[in-house]
Amino acid sequence: MNHKFQQIQNWSELARQANWSAAALAKLCGVSANTLRRHFLQQMHKNPSAWLAEQRQHQAIELLRDGTSIKETATCLGYKQQTNFTRKFKEFWGACPSQQSPVRQIKSQNGRK
């Protein structure tokens, strides 16, 4: 394994700094895109782009559950269009982002939809 990867403690933070881009992540790590890909396939059993997309969606859930609006969440995660964020969110989670808002969760817990 590349010694540069051994020093990395917080991959999630690097993902945000790289704006969810595999090429930018490789640059932040000081390695080539191919080296990063080999590392991810070996250590995380998926390519960097798939891992970054997954991390981005998990960050979206956290933001939405903390009460961040859908528009603000999309912007925070680097989406240029809210509709693109909503589509990717629904593809990944099988539900619309509006179903993750705290108000929606409270209503669901009270037996209302």
N, C-alpha and C positions, 0 to 999 in steps of 0.2 A: 504494500500500500504506500502511496505517496506520503512522504513525511509532512507535507503541507496540510494534508487532511487531518493528520493526528492532532494538530494544534487547534482545529476548529471545534468550538464548544457549543455554539448556538446556530445551527443551520437555519432555523426559522427566522431569526433576525437577519441573517445574510440574504435569505430569500426576499424579505421586504426591501432590504437595501438594494438588491438587484432588480427591483421592480418586477419580480416574478419572471425574469428572463434567464434562460439557461446560459446564453452567451455572456450576459453581464455577471452571472454567478461565477462562471469559470474565470472571468477576468478578476473578480474580487478575490478569488482563491489563488490567483497567480498560476493557473494551469490552462492547458488547452481545452477546448470543448470536448475533444475525444477523451482526454484524460479524465475529465469530470464525468463523462458518460460511463466510462469503464468503472470508475469508483462507485457511482450510483447503482449500476447494474450488479456489482459485486456486493455492496453493503446494504442497499435498500431494495434490491430486486425490482427496480423500475428505472426508466430513463429519467434524466433530470427534469424534462418538460412535464412529464406525468406527475412527478413528485411535487414540482412547483405549483401545478394546477390544483393538486390536492391540498397543499398548504394554504393556497389562496382561498379556497372554499372553506376551510376550517377557520381561517381568519374572518371570513365573511359572517359565519355563524356567530362567532364571538361578538363582533361589532353589532350585528342585528339584535342579539339577545341583550346587549348592553343598552339598547335603545337608540342606536345610531340609525338614521333614516336610510332607506334604500338608496337614495341618490347620493348621500354622503358616503355610504359604504362603497358604492361603485367607484366614486372618485378616489377615495382612500386606497382602494385596491388597484388603481391605475386603469380602470376602464374608461374609455373616452365617451362611451354611450351607456346610459343606464339600461337600455334594452339589451345590449350585449351581456352585461352583468346578469340580468334577470334570466336570459336564455341559458347561460353557462351554469348558473345556480340551479335552475330547474333540471338541466341535464344531469348534474352531479348528484343532487339531493332528491330529485323526484317530486319536488314541491316548489312553489313560488317563494321568493324571499319574504313576502308580506306575511306568510304563515309562521315566520320566526320572530315577529315583533313581540315585545313583552305584553302588549295589550291583547294580542291574539292568544298568547299562552295563558294569560289569566282567565280569559273567557272560556277557553277549552278546559281549564282546570275546574271551573265552576259548572261544567256540563253544558255550556252554550258554545255555539260555533259562530 
